[in-house]
């Protein structure tokens, strides 16, 4: 495995260097960096032209300019842009914005797309399968700029108008409840009689919940609290247990139960003044503490199923941490609304001159992520759904799956333990290509939503025929894409050890 990884690292480095050479040559030949001065009527035009030629080294041969840039990269100096600003400083802020956006969109697309792909494969040729397939093709062919405009209007402007009152009309309650119940029943499947009963119960439950949320204006003052947090964590623990070992494995069951209990008690203790104005480091340490507690639970109670217990316990800890973070954000949502009555922005990555506590800035950053993240996620979900469905169907038709079923192995184990892992092998490769595609798509998304990220820096640098910003974009995004490809190769070798031989 070490030899395999070293070989992939060498190939990745060579690809980056060759790609940087090609990018540099294309950039310097894409236009004239002196065009604005050549058309100027300024009396010191010639002096300005000479200064820019000296600053950009335009009299030097192209290969010397490239070598100067490449050696500067190894020294940690990305040079200066056409205005004399240090590119290193520009990259620090721009890279954080772009990678934060792309990574979140990638994770959401993988989770949602894989779940939908597995469900559609299990429910092949059902109404749910056809509906998801249709929506996948719609999202896949959706132009980024058009989807962004629609989201700006309906998910930002209209939502900001609605949140002032945060109330549903009776017709809205009925329509939303029926639609949600229909989606739930379509996903669950079963005989028609059972579907109708489930549809009626789900519609009533959803309608009651929406009526309650509307009556108390929950969307302006949302909160889970410790009791509801405990219910959500316990429900997540049950789902993880059913998807991993099943309730018959007492060791895994006890480890998961202990992890859920520790998460609930820990959150109840930490939720008060300690989390009123925390720091990012403090939240990260709490997350690590939850993972550590999950590992200890798996080691202590897992027995012969120690590995499975640790994995399942860690999944519960991750879900519990995510729900805790969501509850803390919801608890501070009303305070944020008093400072920013129109919470979903349509442009920018942060509110200018916004002054607040930690949670105010956290929510502000999160709301600015909503629209561009949704756009990138919708486009990526389609490919993950289709590839997962195709891979799952191919695996489910293999001989060893039929053998497992003929031996009496439960369908849950057949799906989760035998079929799902093997279906992830081709998907591991798709993730790397999709990540690179998302970075390229982020250029358009950042332009539409006015993000000052790597896409904007690339666009401005290319328009000015300014190599350092363009090459910085390539260096960050290209490195990220290559790293993702490397991780995909390693994951591929882990899922199928024959690859690394």
C-alpha positions as CSV (number, residue, x, y, z in Angstrom):
1,X,0.0,0.0,0.0
2,X,2.9,2.4,0.8
3,X,4.5,1.8,-2.5
4,X,1.1,2.3,-4.2
5,X,0.5,5.6,-2.4
6,X,4.1,6.9,-3.2
7,X,3.6,6.1,-6.9
8,X,0.3,8.0,-6.9
9,X,2.0,11.0,-5.2
10,X,4.7,11.1,-7.8
11,X,2.2,11.0,-10.6
12,X,0.0,13.7,-9.0
13,X,3.0,16.0,-8.6
14,X,4.0,15.6,-12.2
15,X,0.4,16.3,-13.3
16,X,0.4,19.5,-11.3
17,X,3.7,20.8,-12.7
18,X,2.7,20.0,-16.3
19,X,-0.7,21.5,-15.8
20,X,0.8,24.7,-14.3
21,X,3.1,25.0,-17.4
22,X,0.1,24.8,-19.8
23,X,-2.0,27.2,-17.7
24,X,0.8,29.8,-17.6
25,X,1.4,29.6,-21.4
26,X,-2.3,29.9,-22.2
27,X,-2.7,32.9,-19.7
28,X,0.1,35.0,-21.0
29,X,-1.1,34.5,-24.6
30,X,-4.8,35.2,-23.9
31,X,-4.5,39.0,-24.4
32,X,-2.5,42.2,-23.9
33,X,-1.8,43.3,-20.3
34,X,-1.0,46.8,-21.6
35,X,-4.3,47.2,-23.5
36,X,-5.8,49.7,-21.0
37,X,-2.7,52.0,-21.2
38,X,-2.4,51.7,-25.0
39,X,-5.9,53.2,-25.3
40,X,-5.3,55.8,-22.6
41,X,-4.9,59.6,-23.4
42,X,-2.9,60.1,-20.1
43,X,0.1,62.4,-20.5
44,X,2.3,59.9,-18.6
45,X,1.1,56.9,-20.6
46,X,4.5,55.8,-21.7
47,X,5.8,55.9,-18.1
48,X,2.9,53.8,-16.9
49,X,3.6,51.3,-19.7
50,X,7.2,51.1,-18.7
51,X,6.3,50.6,-15.1
52,X,3.9,47.7,-15.9
53,X,6.4,46.1,-18.2
54,X,9.0,46.2,-15.4
55,X,6.6,45.0,-12.8
56,X,5.3,42.0,-14.8
57,X,8.6,41.2,-16.4
58,X,7.1,41.4,-19.9
59,X,10.5,41.8,-21.6
60,X,11.7,38.5,-20.2
61,X,11.2,35.3,-22.2
62,X,8.1,33.3,-21.3
63,X,10.0,30.4,-20.0
64,X,12.0,32.6,-17.6
65,X,8.8,34.2,-16.3
66,X,7.4,30.7,-15.7
67,X,10.5,29.6,-14.0
68,X,10.4,32.7,-11.7
69,X,6.8,31.9,-10.8
70,X,7.6,28.2,-10.2
71,X,10.6,28.8,-8.0
72,X,8.6,31.4,-6.1
73,X,5.9,28.8,-5.3
74,X,8.5,26.5,-3.7
75,X,9.7,29.5,-1.6
76,X,6.1,30.2,-0.6
77,X,5.8,33.4,-2.6
78,X,3.0,33.5,-5.2
79,X,4.1,36.9,-6.5
80,X,2.1,40.1,-6.9
81,X,-0.9,40.9,-9.1
82,X,-1.1,43.6,-11.7
83,X,-1.8,46.2,-9.1
84,X,1.1,45.3,-6.8
85,X,-1.0,43.4,-4.2
86,X,0.5,40.3,-2.7
87,X,-1.2,37.2,-4.1
88,X,-0.5,35.3,-1.0
89,X,-2.9,37.6,1.0
90,X,-5.5,37.3,-1.7
91,X,-5.4,33.5,-1.7
92,X,-5.8,33.2,2.0
93,X,-9.3,34.8,2.0
94,X,-10.4,33.6,-1.5
95,X,-9.4,29.9,-1.0
96,X,-11.2,29.7,2.3
97,X,-14.4,31.0,0.7
98,X,-14.3,28.7,-2.3
99,X,-13.1,25.5,-0.6
100,X,-15.7,26.0,2.2
101,X,-18.4,26.3,-0.4
102,X,-17.3,23.3,-2.5
103,X,-16.5,21.0,0.4
104,X,-19.9,21.5,2.0
105,X,-21.7,21.1,-1.4
106,X,-19.7,17.9,-2.1
107,X,-20.5,16.3,1.3
108,X,-24.2,17.1,1.0
109,X,-24.3,15.8,-2.6
110,X,-22.6,12.5,-1.6
111,X,-24.8,11.9,1.4
112,X,-28.1,12.7,-0.3
113,X,-27.2,11.3,-3.7
114,X,-26.0,7.9,-2.2
115,X,-29.1,7.6,-0.1
116,X,-31.4,8.3,-3.0
117,X,-29.3,5.9,-5.3
118,X,-29.6,3.0,-2.8
119,X,-33.3,3.6,-2.3
120,X,-34.1,3.8,-6.0
121,X,-32.0,0.6,-6.6
122,X,-34.0,-1.3,-3.9
123,X,-37.2,0.1,-5.3
124,X,-36.3,-0.4,-9.0
125,X,-39.1,0.5,-11.5
126,X,-41.3,1.9,-8.8
127,X,-43.0,5.3,-8.9
128,X,-40.4,6.5,-6.5
129,X,-37.6,5.3,-8.8
130,X,-39.1,7.0,-11.8
131,X,-39.7,10.3,-9.9
132,X,-36.1,10.4,-8.6
133,X,-34.7,9.5,-12.0
134,X,-36.7,12.3,-13.6
135,X,-35.6,14.8,-11.0
136,X,-32.0,13.7,-11.4
137,X,-32.0,14.3,-15.1
138,X,-33.7,17.7,-14.5
139,X,-31.0,18.8,-12.0
140,X,-28.2,17.4,-14.2
141,X,-29.3,19.5,-17.1
142,X,-30.1,22.6,-15.0
143,X,-28.0,25.7,-16.0
144,X,-26.2,27.0,-13.0
145,X,-27.1,30.7,-13.6
146,X,-30.8,29.9,-14.2
147,X,-31.0,27.9,-11.0
148,X,-29.3,30.6,-9.1
149,X,-31.7,33.2,-10.3
150,X,-34.7,31.1,-9.3
151,X,-33.2,30.4,-5.8
152,X,-32.5,34.1,-5.4
153,X,-36.2,34.9,-6.0
154,X,-38.0,32.0,-4.2
155,X,-35.5,30.9,-1.5
156,X,-34.3,34.4,-0.6
157,X,-36.6,37.2,-1.5
158,X,-39.9,35.4,-1.0
159,X,-38.6,33.7,2.1
160,X,-37.4,37.0,3.6
161,X,-40.8,38.4,3.0
162,X,-42.5,35.4,4.6
163,X,-40.3,35.2,7.7
164,X,-41.6,38.6,8.9
165,X,-44.8,36.8,10.0
166,X,-43.6,33.2,9.7
167,X,-47.2,31.8,9.4
168,X,-48.7,29.3,7.0
169,X,-52.2,29.7,5.5
170,X,-54.6,26.7,5.8
171,X,-54.2,25.9,2.1
172,X,-50.4,26.0,2.4
173,X,-50.6,23.6,5.4
174,X,-52.7,21.1,3.5
175,X,-50.6,21.2,0.3
176,X,-47.3,20.9,2.1
177,X,-48.5,18.1,4.3
178,X,-49.9,16.1,1.4
179,X,-46.7,16.5,-0.6
180,X,-44.5,15.5,2.3
181,X,-46.7,12.5,3.1
182,X,-46.7,11.4,-0.6
183,X,-42.9,11.6,-0.8
184,X,-42.5,9.6,2.5
185,X,-44.9,6.9,1.4
186,X,-43.3,6.7,-2.0
187,X,-39.9,6.1,-0.4
188,X,-41.2,3.5,2.0
189,X,-43.2,1.5,-0.4
190,X,-45.3,-1.6,0.5
191,X,-48.8,-2.8,-0.4
192,X,-51.3,-0.2,-1.5
193,X,-53.5,-0.6,1.6
194,X,-50.5,-0.1,3.9
195,X,-49.4,2.9,1.7
196,X,-52.9,4.6,2.0
197,X,-52.9,4.1,5.8
198,X,-49.3,5.4,6.1
199,X,-50.2,8.4,3.8
200,X,-53.2,9.4,5.9
201,X,-51.2,9.2,9.2
202,X,-48.2,11.0,7.8
203,X,-50.4,13.8,6.3
204,X,-52.2,14.3,9.6
205,X,-48.9,14.4,11.5
206,X,-47.3,16.8,9.1
207,X,-50.4,19.1,9.0
208,X,-50.4,19.1,12.8
209,X,-46.7,20.0,13.0
210,X,-47.1,22.8,10.5
211,X,-50.1,24.2,12.3
212,X,-48.2,24.2,15.6
213,X,-45.1,25.8,14.0
214,X,-47.3,28.5,12.4
215,X,-49.3,29.2,15.6
216,X,-46.2,29.7,17.8
217,X,-44.1,31.3,15.0
218,X,-41.5,28.6,15.5
219,X,-39.6,29.7,12.4
220,X,-38.8,33.0,14.1
221,X,-38.0,31.4,17.5
222,X,-36.9,27.8,16.7
223,X,-35.4,25.6,19.3
224,X,-35.1,21.9,20.0
225,X,-34.0,21.8,23.6
226,X,-32.6,18.9,25.5
227,X,-35.8,16.7,25.4
228,X,-36.2,16.9,21.6
229,X,-32.4,16.6,21.2
230,X,-32.5,13.4,23.2
231,X,-35.3,12.0,21.0
232,X,-33.4,12.8,17.8
233,X,-30.2,11.3,19.1
234,X,-32.0,8.1,20.2
235,X,-33.8,7.8,16.9
236,X,-30.4,8.2,15.1
237,X,-28.9,5.5,17.3
238,X,-31.7,3.1,16.4
239,X,-31.3,3.8,12.7
240,X,-27.5,3.3,12.9
241,X,-28.1,0.1,14.8
242,X,-30.5,-1.3,12.3
243,X,-28.2,-0.4,9.4
244,X,-25.1,-1.9,10.9
245,X,-25.4,-4.9,13.1
246,X,-29.1,-5.2,14.0
247,X,-30.6,-5.3,17.4
248,X,-29.6,-8.9,18.0
249,X,-25.9,-7.9,18.5
250,X,-25.9,-6.9,22.2
251,X,-22.3,-5.7,22.2
252,X,-22.8,-3.2,19.4
253,X,-26.2,-2.3,20.7
254,X,-24.8,-1.5,24.2
255,X,-21.9,0.6,22.7
256,X,-24.3,2.6,20.6
257,X,-26.6,3.1,23.6
258,X,-23.8,4.3,25.8
259,X,-22.6,6.7,23.1
260,X,-26.1,8.2,22.7
261,X,-26.4,8.5,26.5
262,X,-23.1,10.2,26.9
263,X,-24.0,12.6,24.0
264,X,-27.3,13.6,25.6
265,X,-25.7,14.1,29.1
266,X,-22.8,16.0,27.7
267,X,-25.0,18.3,25.7
268,X,-27.3,18.9,28.6
269,X,-24.2,20.0,30.7
270,X,-22.6,22.1,28.0
271,X,-25.7,23.7,26.6
272,X,-26.0,26.5,29.1
273,X,-23.6,29.4,29.7
274,X,-20.6,27.5,28.3
275,X,-22.1,27.6,24.8
276,X,-23.5,31.2,25.0
277,X,-20.4,32.6,23.3
278,X,-17.9,29.8,22.5
279,X,-15.0,29.7,20.1
280,X,-14.4,27.5,17.1
281,X,-11.6,25.7,18.9
282,X,-14.0,25.0,21.8
283,X,-16.6,23.5,19.5
284,X,-14.0,21.4,17.7
285,X,-12.7,20.1,21.0
286,X,-16.2,19.1,22.0
287,X,-16.6,17.3,18.7
288,X,-13.3,15.4,19.3
289,X,-14.5,14.6,22.8
290,X,-17.6,13.0,21.4
291,X,-15.7,10.9,18.9
292,X,-13.3,9.9,21.7
293,X,-16.2,8.8,23.9
294,X,-17.6,6.8,21.0
295,X,-14.3,5.0,20.5
296,X,-14.0,4.2,24.2
297,X,-17.6,2.9,24.2
298,X,-16.8,0.7,21.3
299,X,-13.6,-0.6,22.8
300,X,-15.1,-1.2,26.2
301,X,-18.4,-2.9,25.1
302,X,-17.7,-4.1,21.6
303,X,-16.1,-7.4,22.5
304,X,-15.6,-9.5,19.4
305,X,-17.6,-6.9,17.4
306,X,-15.2,-4.2,18.5
307,X,-14.5,-2.7,15.1
308,X,-18.2,-2.6,14.1
309,X,-19.1,-1.1,17.5
310,X,-16.5,1.6,17.1
311,X,-17.7,2.5,13.6
312,X,-21.4,2.6,14.7
313,X,-20.7,4.5,17.8
314,X,-18.7,7.1,15.9
315,X,-21.6,7.5,13.4
316,X,-23.9,8.2,16.3
317,X,-21.4,10.7,17.8
318,X,-21.2,12.6,14.5
319,X,-24.9,12.8,14.2
320,X,-25.3,13.9,17.8
321,X,-22.6,16.6,17.3
322,X,-24.4,17.8,14.2
323,X,-27.8,18.0,15.9
324,X,-26.2,19.8,18.9
325,X,-24.7,22.4,16.5
326,X,-28.0,22.8,14.8
327,X,-29.9,23.3,18.1
328,X,-27.4,26.0,19.2
329,X,-27.8,27.8,15.9
330,X,-31.6,27.6,16.2
331,X,-31.5,28.9,19.8
332,X,-29.7,32.0,18.5
333,X,-31.8,32.5,15.3
334,X,-34.2,35.0,16.8
335,X,-31.4,37.2,18.1
336,X,-29.9,37.1,14.6
337,X,-33.3,38.1,13.1
338,X,-33.4,41.2,15.3
339,X,-30.1,42.3,13.8
340,X,-30.8,41.2,10.2
341,X,-34.6,41.0,9.5
342,X,-33.9,39.6,6.0
343,X,-31.7,36.7,6.9
344,X,-31.1,34.9,3.5
345,X,-28.8,37.1,1.5
346,X,-28.6,37.0,-2.3
347,X,-25.1,38.3,-2.7
348,X,-21.7,38.2,-1.0
349,X,-20.1,35.7,1.5
350,X,-20.6,37.9,4.6
351,X,-22.6,40.9,5.7
352,X,-20.4,44.0,5.6
353,X,-19.7,45.8,8.9
354,X,-21.8,43.2,10.8
355,X,-21.1,43.3,14.5
356,X,-22.4,40.5,16.8
357,X,-21.3,37.6,19.1
358,X,-19.9,34.3,18.0
359,X,-23.3,32.8,17.0
360,X,-24.3,35.9,15.2
361,X,-21.3,35.7,12.9
362,X,-21.7,31.9,12.6
363,X,-25.3,32.1,11.5
364,X,-24.4,35.0,9.2
365,X,-21.7,32.9,7.5
366,X,-24.1,29.9,7.3
367,X,-26.9,31.9,5.7
368,X,-24.6,33.3,3.0
369,X,-23.7,29.7,2.2
370,X,-27.2,28.6,1.7
371,X,-28.0,29.6,-1.9
372,X,-24.6,28.8,-3.6
373,X,-24.4,25.6,-1.7
374,X,-27.9,24.5,-2.8
375,X,-27.1,25.3,-6.4
376,X,-23.9,23.2,-6.5
377,X,-25.5,20.4,-4.5
378,X,-28.5,20.1,-6.8
379,X,-26.3,19.7,-9.8
380,X,-24.1,17.1,-8.2
381,X,-26.9,15.0,-6.6
382,X,-28.0,13.9,-10.0
383,X,-24.7,12.1,-10.9
384,X,-24.3,10.5,-7.5
385,X,-27.9,9.2,-7.6
386,X,-27.5,7.7,-11.0
387,X,-24.1,6.2,-10.4
388,X,-25.1,4.7,-7.1
389,X,-28.3,3.3,-8.5
390,X,-26.4,1.7,-11.4
391,X,-23.7,0.3,-9.2
392,X,-26.1,-1.1,-6.6
393,X,-28.2,-2.8,-9.3
394,X,-25.1,-4.4,-10.8
395,X,-24.0,-5.7,-7.4
396,X,-27.4,-6.9,-6.4
397,X,-27.4,-9.1,-9.5
398,X,-24.2,-10.8,-8.6
399,X,-24.0,-14.5,-7.6
400,X,-22.7,-13.9,-4.1
401,X,-25.8,-11.8,-3.3
402,X,-28.1,-14.5,-4.4
403,X,-26.1,-17.0,-2.4
404,X,-26.3,-14.8,0.7
405,X,-30.1,-14.6,0.3
406,X,-30.4,-18.3,-0.3
407,X,-28.6,-19.0,3.0
408,X,-31.3,-17.0,4.8
409,X,-29.3,-13.8,5.4
410,X,-31.6,-10.9,6.2
411,X,-32.3,-8.4,3.5
412,X,-30.9,-5.6,5.7
413,X,-27.5,-7.4,5.9
414,X,-27.5,-8.2,2.2
415,X,-28.0,-4.5,1.4
416,X,-25.8,-2.8,4.0
417,X,-23.0,-5.4,4.6
418,X,-22.6,-7.1,1.2
419,X,-24.1,-4.9,-1.6
420,X,-23.5,-1.3,-0.4
421,X,-19.7,-1.5,0.3
422,X,-19.0,-3.1,-3.1
423,X,-21.2,-0.6,-4.9
424,X,-19.0,2.2,-3.5
425,X,-15.9,1.1,-5.5
426,X,-16.8,2.9,-8.8
427,X,-18.4,5.8,-6.8
428,X,-15.0,6.5,-5.1
429,X,-13.6,7.5,-8.5
430,X,-16.6,9.7,-9.3
431,X,-16.2,11.8,-6.2
432,X,-12.8,13.1,-7.4
433,X,-14.0,14.1,-10.8
434,X,-17.1,15.7,-9.3
435,X,-15.1,17.7,-6.8
436,X,-13.0,19.1,-9.7
437,X,-16.1,19.9,-11.6
438,X,-17.6,21.7,-8.7
439,X,-14.5,23.9,-8.4
440,X,-14.9,24.8,-12.0
441,X,-18.6,25.5,-11.6
442,X,-17.9,27.6,-8.6
443,X,-16.5,30.2,-10.9
444,X,-20.0,30.8,-12.4
445,X,-21.7,30.4,-9.0
446,X,-19.4,32.9,-7.3
447,X,-20.0,35.4,-10.1
448,X,-23.8,35.1,-9.8
449,X,-23.8,35.4,-6.0
450,X,-21.0,37.9,-5.8
451,X,-18.6,35.8,-3.8
452,X,-15.0,37.0,-3.4
453,X,-13.5,33.6,-3.8
454,X,-11.1,31.8,-6.1
455,X,-13.5,32.0,-9.0
456,X,-13.6,35.8,-8.8
457,X,-9.8,36.0,-8.5
458,X,-9.4,33.8,-11.6
459,X,-11.9,35.8,-13.6
460,X,-10.4,39.2,-12.7
461,X,-6.8,37.9,-13.3
462,X,-7.7,36.3,-16.7
463,X,-9.5,39.5,-17.9
464,X,-6.4,41.6,-17.0
465,X,-4.0,38.9,-18.5
466,X,-2.4,38.8,-15.1
467,X,-0.7,35.4,-14.5
468,X,-0.1,35.3,-10.7
469,X,-3.8,35.4,-9.6
470,X,-4.7,32.9,-12.4
471,X,-1.8,30.6,-11.4
472,X,-2.8,30.9,-7.7
473,X,-6.3,29.7,-8.7
474,X,-4.8,26.8,-10.5
475,X,-2.5,26.0,-7.6
476,X,-5.2,25.9,-5.0
477,X,-8.0,24.3,-7.0
478,X,-5.7,22.0,-9.0
479,X,-4.0,20.8,-5.8
480,X,-7.4,20.2,-4.2
481,X,-8.6,18.2,-7.2
482,X,-5.4,16.2,-7.3
483,X,-5.6,15.5,-3.6
484,X,-9.2,14.3,-4.0
485,X,-8.1,12.0,-6.9
486,X,-5.4,10.7,-4.7
487,X,-7.8,10.0,-1.9
488,X,-10.2,8.3,-4.3
489,X,-7.3,6.0,-5.5
490,X,-6.5,5.2,-1.9
491,X,-10.2,4.6,-1.1
492,X,-10.4,2.4,-4.2
493,X,-7.5,0.3,-3.1
494,X,-9.0,0.1,0.4
495,X,-12.3,-1.2,-0.9
496,X,-10.6,-3.5,-3.4
497,X,-7.1,-4.5,-2.1
498,X,-6.3,-6.1,-5.5
499,X,-5.8,-2.6,-6.9
500,X,-2.7,-1.9,-4.7
501,X,-0.9,-5.1,-5.7
